[in-house]
Amino acid sequence: MNGGLLVAGTTSDAGKSVVTAGICRWLVRRGVKVAPFKAQNMSLNSFVTRDGAEIGRAQAMQAQACRIEPTAQMNPVLLKPGGEQSSQVVLLGRPVGEMSARGYHGGRQQRLLGTVLDCLAELRGTYDAVICEGAGSPAEINLRRTDIVNMGIARNARLPVLVVGDIDRGGVFASFFGTVALLSPEDQELIAGFLVNKFRGDVGLLEPGLDMLRDLTGRRTYGVLPFRHGLGIDEEDGLRVSLRGTVRESTVAPPVGEDVLRVAVCAIPLMSNFTDVDALAAEPGVVVRFVDRPEELADADLVVVPGTRGTVRALAWLRERGLADALRARAAEGRPTLGVCGGFQILGEHIEDEVESRAGEVPGLGLLPVRVRFAREKTLTRPVGEALGEPVEGYEIHHGVATVGGGEPFLDGCRVGPTWGTHWHGSLESDGFRRAFLREVAAAAGRRFVPAPDTSFAALREEQLDRLGDLIEQHADTDALWRLIESGAPQGLPFIPPGAPA
């Protein structure tokens, strides 16, 4: 078998990543050897494969849904925004330079199509089925000429396309119809049908609209997925994270000890891998929120300065907002702070950057005895070690090379009192280490907080992926979906005018 499917969306955040993961988990549970694929991803949340390649975290989680190791072929092109106008281009897991949006769409993107198709062909030759995720909307007519992630890849690889719409936003019928009607006849031939996401209420009330949609487009709806709290996989875009929201909506478990532990995450510009704090949010009694004002640090038992694609820019932002002074005051009072990757660099004494910001020499906050020099070569590793008496593993993604000149060792970084710094992302997913770290935080903060003895972050993630698989299995027409994956788009699908502009 050489099956495949492209999951497209009417908009960004329609649910493509979640649906792709759910289909992957449903397929692997029925014995299908399946892999995920996203030709081009724009994300500040990335992951390092075992062979040292950088890919989007969403594809890494989709690989976990497939119960396989992620590889660079699953996300051959990764764009990491460095501002409003430019991104770092990561090709097959390695950075190949910075490029403006105009330069990328002006020719570079199309030249990558051969690489993308080769990766997809390699996966399709290895697995029974490959479930591909699109980006944004396939009906972005201004970008269609250079598209390599939506209909560009679908037409070249002859993939059937399932269009996902978020009905919770409203206007889903118009979005479905308009998406098809703005595509060329050749592209429309591959649009097999629709999947409604985040529906609340009685499906019976929706069915007349689905029937009318089929009459209008000649295409069926493959399922209506109900709205469920707390569903999701690692987010793609840190720029859209709510500054006041919690990390995940989930079942609230009471704290084991007498106190809760309050964690404030500084929502710095170009925040990357903010998923590091998901493991904290999974702990009963730990309350995580994102903040952007110094007053919001006042009641925090732990402040996290997360990773960023713009260390110098984030440092300036902290100073402008008064957060830098608040962080210094915390250190003077012996109150806990954790810096991760770019956040670790910010807490140091000195930054020399001729690579990322080209700002030259910049003083850091001086809370840790660390000097950082940015190298052109990016560090991409999966370190394993021990800290606080517990085994721990993580992954590193950074240009900054840190020279530690004192303090106590902490992973690859150091600590001075209750101020910690490390380049390791994902370390808090190691359960024993996370509990030991939270015990230290609670002691320094004077809180009678006790970590739950049995929280397994890996088990919680597996449970989440199973819930996504259940959603597909219970609320989609899986027989019809399987035929689509196995045999491609139905023949004779009608053309819906006006089609794509010339």
N, C-alpha and C positions, 0 to 999 in steps of 0.2 A: 504494500500500500504506500502511496505517496500523497497523502491528503494534506489539505491546507485551508486556511481561512484567514481573512483580514477583518479584524474588528475595528470599524471606523466609528466616528461619533458625529453628531450634529454640531457639537461645539467642543471646546476644551472642557475638561472636567465633566463630561457626560457620563463617565463611568467606564471608559475603555480599559483602563488598567485593571480594574476590579473584575470586569466581565472576562477579560482575557485570562486572568488568574483563576477565576471560577471554572471556566471551560477547561483549562489545563488540569485542574484538580479532578474535575468530573471524569475526564478522559483517562487519566492515570489510574483512577479507581476502577475503571472498567477494563484495565489491562492494556491500554494503548500506550505505546512508547511515544511520548510527545515532548516537544520543546517549544519555548516562546521565542519571539523575534520582534524587534522593533528596529527598523532600518535606521532611523534618525531620531534621537531623543534630545530635547533641550531640558537640562536639569542641573541643579546645583547639589542634588543628593545623589551621590555615586557610591560605587562599591568596587572592591579589588578582588579579582578572581585569584584562584590558587597559583596561576602562572604569572601573576603580576599585571593583569590588564584592567583598565578602568572602564566600567560600564554603569549605566543607570541603575539605581537601587530597585526601581520597579521591575526591571528585567531579572535582577537577582532574586527577588521575591517570587516572580513568576516561575523561575527555574526551580525554586524550592517547592512551588505548587506542583511541578512536574516530578519532584523527587530526584532531581539531577543537579550536578554541579554547573554553575553559570560559566559561560565562556564569552570571549570577545565577539564571536560570530553572532551571538544573540542580540547584540546592540553595536553594530559596526561603526556607527557615527554618533558621537556624543558631543553636544554643544553645551559649554559651560559659560553662561553669561558673566561678563566682567564689567558690565555697565549697560546703559540703555542702547548703545550702538554696536557693541562688539562682543564676541564670544571666543573662548578657546575651543579649537576644533580638536577633538580626540578621535583618532582613526584607528580602528582595531585595537583599542585599549591604550594607545599612546598619543600624547599631545603632538600635533604637527604645526601649531602656530595659532596666532590670533587673527580674526577676520571680522570685518564689518558685515552687517546683515546684507547690505547692498552688494558687497563683494562676493559673499557666499552664494546668494541667490542669482548673482550675475554670471555665474559660470562654474564655480567650484563645485556646487552641489550636484549639478548634472554630471560632472566628471566622476563623481563618486558612485554613480548608479551601477557601474560594472562591478565594483567591489561589493556593493550591497547585494546585488543579484548572485554573485559568487558565494557569499556567506549563506544566503537563503538556500541556494542549491545544495551546498554542503550539508546544511541541517536537514533538508528534505531527503537527501540520500542516506542519512543516518537514522532518522526517526520515522515512525509511521505517519505522524501528523505534525505540522508546525502551525501554531496559532500566532498570527502576526497582529501587532497592535499598530493602529494608525496614529496620527498626531493632529490635534486641532480638528478641522473639518475637511473632508475631501472636496467640498465645494468652495474652497478659497480660490476663486478663479484668477486672482492676481498672481498666484504662485503655481498654478497648474503646469505651466511650461517647464518648470525646473523641479517638479515634485518627484521625490524618490521615496516617500514614506506612506502615501495614501494610494491614489489611483495609479500613480506612476509605477509603483511596485506591483500593484494588483494586476495591471494590464500586462506588464512584462512577464509576470510569473503565472498569469491566468488563474488568479485567486478569486474565489467568490467573496463577496463583501457583505458583512452584516453591519447595519448602521444602528448604533445605540443612541437613544434620546433620553434625556433626564426630564421626566414629566413633572418633577417637583418644581422645576423652574417655570413651567407653563409654556404653551405654544408648541407642544411636541408634534402635533399633526402637521402644522405649517412647516416646522423644521424638517420633518421627514420628507414631505412633498417637495419643499424647496431644495433640499439637498440633492434629490434625484434630478429635478428639473433643471438644475444649473450644470449638469454634467453632459459631456458629449455622448453621442449614440454609442460609441465604442466603450466608454466608461460605464454607461447605464446598463450595458449587457451583463456586467459583473455584479451589479447591486441586486443581491438576491432577496433582501427583505430587511425587517426591522426588529429591534428588541427594545421594549419599553423598560426604563430603569426608574427606581424609586417611586413606585406607585403606592398611593395611600387610598384605602377605601375598597369598595366593592367592584371587583373586576367586571361583573356583569354590566355595570353602568358604562364601562369603557368599551365594551365589545362592539356596540353599533358604530363607534368611531373607527375602530380597527377594520370593520367590514367596509366602511366607506373609503378608508385609506386604500384597501385592497382594490376596490372598484376603480379608484382614481389612478393608481400606479401599477396595477397588475402584480403587486408584490405582497406577500403575506407577512404577518408578524410572528416571529418565532418564540415569543414569550413575553410575559409581563412580570418583571421582578419587583417584589414588594419593597417598600422602604424599610430598612433595618438600621437601628442605631448601632454605632460602633463597628461598622463594616469598613474595610479599607486595607490597602497595603501601603508600603512606604511611599510617601508623597514624592511627586516629581519636582515641584517648584517651591522652593523656600521663599521666594519673593511674595507669594500669595498667602503665607501663613497669617492667621489672625493674631494680632498683637495682644488680644485679650482672651483668646480662646484656650481651651485645654488642648492637650496633645491628642487625646483620643476620647471619644465617648464610650464608656464601658460600664459594666456592672460595678457599682460602688461597693467595695468591701470595707468593713470597719477596720480601724487600725488595731494592731495586735497589742501595742503598748497604750499608755495613757494619753499620749500626744500624737498629733499629726506632724508631718514635716513639710514645710513650705519651700518650694523650689521656684526661683525666678530665673528665667532664661532671657538674657539680653538680646532683643530682636535687632541685631546689628545688620547693616546693609550687606547685601549679597551673602546672606546667611546660607551656609552649606552644611549638609548632613546634620540638620537639626533633629533627625530621627535618633540621634544618640540619646536623647532624653526620654524616648519612648519606654525604655526599660525602667526608668525611674517612675514614670507615670503608671506603669503596670503594678507597682508595689502598693498593697493596701496601706492606706494612711499617708501616702505621699501625694501632695497636691502640686501640680506643675502648671505654670502659666508663663506666657511671654510678656515682657515688659519693655517700655521705652522711656520711662521717666525715673529719676533718682528716688522720688518718694515711694515708688513701688518696690524698692529694695529694703525698705525699713523693716518690714516684718518677715523678710525672707530668711530662712534658716540656712539655705544654700543658694548662692548665685552661680549660674553657669554662663560663661562667655563661650559661645559655640564657635564652630568653624566658619570661615568666610572665604570667598574668592577675592576679597579686597581687604587685606589686613590693615594697610595704612589708611584706607578710606574708613574702615570700621573704627579704627583708633581715633581718627579725627571726629567721627560722629559721637563716640563716647564722650570726648572732651567737650564738644559743642553742647551736648545735652546735659552736662553735669554728672553723667554716670561715672566718668573717670574719677572724679573727686569722691563720689559715693563708694566706689570700689576701694580706693585708698583708705577711706575712713573705716571700711569694714576690716581691712587687713590690720590697721592700727588697733582695732578693738578685738582682734582675734576671732573674727566671724568668718565662717567658711566660704571659700570661692574656688571654683574649678574652671580652668581654662582648657579647652580642647582644640588642638590644631591651631588655626588662626587665633583663637582665643588664648591659647598658651603663649603664642608669640607676642600678643598684645600685652600680656602680664609681665613680659621680660623687660630688661633694661634698655635694649638698643636694637633697632632694626635697620639693616642695610639692604635696600631694595632697588635694584636696577632691572628687575625682571617683570614683576606684576604691576606695580604702580609707577616704576621708574622715578620714585621720589628721592632716591639716594638715602642719606642717613637720617633716621627719625628716632627720637627718644620714645621708648615704651613707657608703661606705667610704673616700672621699677619695683614690682611686687615680688618678682622672682629673679634670682641671679643668673639670667640667661641672655645671651646675645645671639641674634638671628641674622643670617645672611641668606638672601634669596639666590638659589642656583637655577640655571636654565633647565637642567635635567630634573624632572619630577620624580619624587620618591613614591613608589607604589609597591607596598609590601603587605604581608599578612603575618605580623609578629605574634609570637607566643611567649609567655613568661609567667612570672609569679610576682604578686604584690599584696601587701597586707596579709601575708601568710596564705594566700589563695591562688590557685591557677587562674590565668586570665589570658585571653586572646583578643585581637582586634585587627584593624587594618589602617594603613597610613596612606594619605594622599596629600602631598604638599611639596611646594618648591622651597620653603624656608628650611635652612639647615641650622639647628640650634646647638650652641655651645653652652653647656651647663657649667657654671663656675662656683657652685656651692649648694647649700641646702641638703635635704635628704633625698636619696634616689626614689623616684616614683615612676614606674614603667620606664619610658625612654626619657622622661623629664625629671622634675624634682618637686619637692614641697618645702615650704617654709611655714611652719606652724600649720594653721588650717587653710593655707592657700596652696592648691595643687595645680600642676600643669603637665600636659602630655600631648603628643601628636596622635596618640592612638584613638581612632574612632571605634565605636562598638565595644569598648572594654566593659561597659556597664551591663552588657548582655550576658556576661559570665556571672552566674547566680551567686556563687560563694563570694567572689570579689565585690559584687554590688552590695551584698549584705554587710560585709566588713567595712566598706567605704561609708555606707549609711550609718553604721554604728559610730564611726569616727565623727561624722558630721553631727549626729545627734548629741554626742558628748560635748563637742566644741560649742554647739548652739545651746546647750543646757536644756535639751528637750528629752522627755521621757518617751522617746519613740523606740519601738522595737521592730526590726524587719521581720516580715512573715517568714517562717522557716521553710516553707514549701513552695514559694513562687518560682515557677520555671518559665523564663521568658521564651525559651525555644518551644515549650509545650503550648504556651499561649499563642504563639505565632502559628503553630500547626493547627490549633483549634480554629483560628481565624480563617486559615486557608480551607479547612474542612467546611466551615460555614458558607464560604463562597461556593464551594463545590455543591453543597446542599441546595443553595439558592438556584443554581442552574438545573440540577437534577429534579427539583420539585416544581419549578415554575417556568421552565422552558420546554418546548417540544423537542426532547432530546433525540427522538428517532429522526425527525426532520433535520435537526442540526447535524446529526451524524451523516445523513445522506449528503448534506451540503458539503461537509468536510471531505467526504469520500469521493464525491462525483462532480463537484463544482456547481456553479450557478445553473439554475434551470434554463432550458432552452426557450427561446421565443418570448423573452420578457419584452414588454412594449416600451417604445420610446416615449418619454414625457417631454413635450415642448416647454420652453423654447430651446433647451439644451445650452451648451456652453457658448459664450460669445466667440465670434471669430477672433 
